[in-house]
Every structure is written in C-alpha cells, then in structure tokens.
Amino acid sequence: MNLFRGIQERVSGAVFGGIAGVGMFLCGALLAFVISPQQALEWRRIQSLPELDANGIQAASSGQEIAMSGYLAGNSALTEDGLVAYQKHQWAVRTSTTDDGETTTPSGSWESLETNIPVLNVNVSGGTVSTVAATSVKLGGSYQESIEQGSSAVTADYDGSPLPEGSIRTQGFRDGDLVTIVGNKSSVGGVTPDRIFGGDRNQLVEDIRGGARALFASGVGMMICAPILATAIIVGSIFGRRRRGMLGT
C-alpha cells in the first residue's frame, strides 16, 4: 500500500508541476501578447490625437475623442485639503488557509469606495474648457494622495509597511495642478473625461508606453520561467519523495 501511495503522490506532484508551468506560461503570454499590445495601441492613439486649443475643442463634433492639457482653475474645493476631484478606496485584507491548516501571509487590495469627479474648469491654450461630471474616471500621473489609517489589528503590507484593514486612501487633484484629460466631446458641450492624468500629454504617453513595456517584459519573463518552475516541482516531487522514502520518513 505504501508503494502505491508513494507512486500516487509522485504522479500527483508531477501533474501539479505541469499544470503550474502551463498556467504560468499562459499568464505570461496573456501579458506579453494581449494586454501589452492593448496598452501600446492606447498610447499611440493618444499620441496621434490633434493638438486643439479652446476654440478647436468647442468646435469639435459630438463624440470626437479629445486629449487636452491645462491647469485646473476656478473649481470649488470638495475636501478640507483642497481637492476639486478625487477618488477614495478602502484597504481590504484577505487571508487563506493551506491544506495543512496553516494561514498564509495576508494580502491587501484597494477597493473602490467613492468617486467624485464634478464639472471641472481647465485653462488650456486659448481659453477655458469645462468637463462633464463623471462617475467612472481613471486617475494617474502626479496627484495628491493621503491615507487615513484604520484601527483594525488585521494588516497587510503596502509600500513596505503594514497597513490596517479599513484604511482609506484619497487620491485627487487641486486647483493649479497641471492635468491631461482624455475623453470625448459631449453632446451638451465640454468634454466627458475617461482619464485624468497629472502631467502633460508627453508624460501621459510615456507613462502608458512604459507600462506596456513593463507588461511585455514581465510576460516574457514568466514564459521563460514557466518550464523551469514545472521542472523544479516535478523533480522535487519525484526525487524528494523517493529520498524521504529511503530515509523512512
């Protein structure tokens, strides 16, 4: 019985190693050949959009995609620290238990809590352009960020330090900040934003391009490491178990 059990364990370990290797390879391929090219298309699209002044933006047809850079000005503060547009996220901590009953290292993630992107006035070349209030906007680049730590004893690592569950992160922009807004010309005038980036258009393009390159490199790295991981698990499963059997453990 012990012989058959040992063979079964080795086969199970080998199968697990193969599955882990294939899964890692497929994830790498997804990053390198699907998500990275999508990012590359995005930065090329934004880079190719025409440079429009205030008059050009006002004259644009409804639905036309627009990328405009300028300074936020004349907007009402929504928070005590002067943010005129912001998003809030809450820190959620998760743990799991292994088959041996051991608790894994806690992991945390930010979950959307509140988005407040009202009508914004942006000083661009030739005048001021207003945006349309939006509920789903991607923030990026250089923005203001603050974290209000929660009181929970459950924590997970964030930026190299333990952060309590329930902590609130606020990200946003103040009047005077340079922003690039990507969106579409609204049928009621102004621009409906899809993305607000802290910085100019060149910085936005470089940020997306750098992300695409990083995703491609990570994907290729995972594809290269996949067979190594699979081999290590399979060899360890077969010969490791054999060695323990010889030692009588």
Long-range contacts (C-beta under 8 A, 24 or more apart in sequence): 6-241, 6-242, 6-245, 9-237, 9-241, 10-237, 10-238, 10-241, 10-242, 12-237, 13-233, 13-234, 13-236, 13-237, 13-238, 13-241, 14-233, 14-234, 14-237, 14-238, 16-233, 16-237, 17-229, 17-230, 17-231, 17-232, 17-233, 17-234, 17-237, 18-230, 18-234, 20-229, 20-230, 20-233, 21-226, 21-227, 21-229, 21-230, 21-231, 21-233, 22-226, 22-230, 24-222, 24-223, 24-225, 24-226, 24-229, 24-230, 25-222, 25-223, 25-226, 25-227, 27-219, 27-222, 28-218, 28-219, 28-220, 28-221, 28-222, 28-223, 28-224, 28-226, 29-219, 29-223, 30-219, 31-215, 31-216, 31-218, 31-219, 31-222, 32-215, 32-216, 32-218, 32-219, 32-220, 32-223, 33-219, 35-215, 35-219, 36-212, 36-213, 36-215, 36-216, 36-219, 37-212, 39-208, 39-209, 39-211, 39-212, 39-215, 40-209, 40-212, 42-208, 43-205, 43-208, 43-209, 43-212, 46-182, 46-201, 46-204, 46-205, 46-208, 47-201, 47-205, 49-182, 53-124, 53-125, 53-126, 53-127, 54-124, 54-125, 54-126, 54-127, 54-128, 54-129, 55-126, 55-127, 56-126, 57-124, 57-129, 57-185, 57-191, 58-129, 58-189, 60-185, 61-185, 62-185, 62-186, 62-187, 63-184, 63-185, 63-187, 64-184, 64-185, 65-182, 65-183, 65-184, 66-181, 66-182, 66-183, 66-184, 66-185, 66-191, 67-180, 67-181, 67-182, 67-201, 67-204, 68-122, 68-124, 68-129, 68-180, 68-181, 68-191, 69-124, 69-178, 69-179, 69-180, 69-181, 69-200, 69-201, 70-122, 70-123, 70-124, 70-125, 70-129, 70-178, 70-179, 71-122, 71-123, 71-176, 71-177, 71-178, 71-179, 72-120, 72-121, 72-122, 72-123, 72-173, 72-174, 72-175, 72-176, 72-177, 72-179, 73-121, 73-122, 73-123, 73-128, 73-175, 73-176, 74-121, 74-128, 74-175, 75-118, 75-120, 75-121, 75-175, 76-118, 77-174, 77-175, 78-116, 78-118, 79-170, 79-172, 81-144, 81-146, 81-174, 82-174, 82-175, 83-144, 83-170, 83-172, 83-173, 83-174, 84-118, 84-120, 84-172, 84-173, 84-174, 84-175, 85-116, 85-117, 85-118, 85-120, 85-172, 85-173, 85-196, 86-114, 86-115, 86-116, 86-117, 86-170, 86-171, 86-172, 86-173, 87-112, 87-114, 87-115, 87-116, 87-117, 87-137, 87-139, 87-170, 87-171, 87-172, 88-112, 88-113, 88-114, 88-115, 88-168, 88-169, 88-170, 88-171, 89-113, 89-168, 89-169, 89-171, 90-166, 90-167, 90-168, 90-169, 91-150, 91-156, 91-158, 91-163, 91-164, 91-165, 91-166, 91-167, 91-168, 91-169, 92-165, 93-152, 93-154, 93-155, 93-156, 93-165, 94-156, 106-154, 106-155, 106-156, 106-157, 107-156, 108-155, 108-156, 108-157, 108-158, 108-163, 108-165, 110-169, 113-168, 117-193, 117-196, 119-190, 120-181, 120-193, 122-179, 122-181, 129-190, 129-191, 130-189, 130-190, 130-191, 131-181, 131-183, 131-190, 131-191, 131-192, 131-193, 132-186, 132-188, 132-190, 132-191, 132-192, 132-193, 134-183, 134-192, 134-193, 134-194, 137-193, 137-194, 137-195, 137-196, 138-194, 138-195, 138-196, 139-171, 139-172, 139-173, 139-195, 139-196, 139-197, 139-198, 140-195, 140-196, 140-197, 140-198, 140-204, 140-207, 141-179, 141-180, 141-197, 141-198, 141-199, 141-203, 141-204, 141-207, 142-177, 142-198, 142-199, 143-171, 143-172, 143-173, 143-177, 143-198, 144-171, 144-172, 144-173, 144-174, 144-177, 145-169, 145-170, 145-171, 146-170, 173-198, 180-204
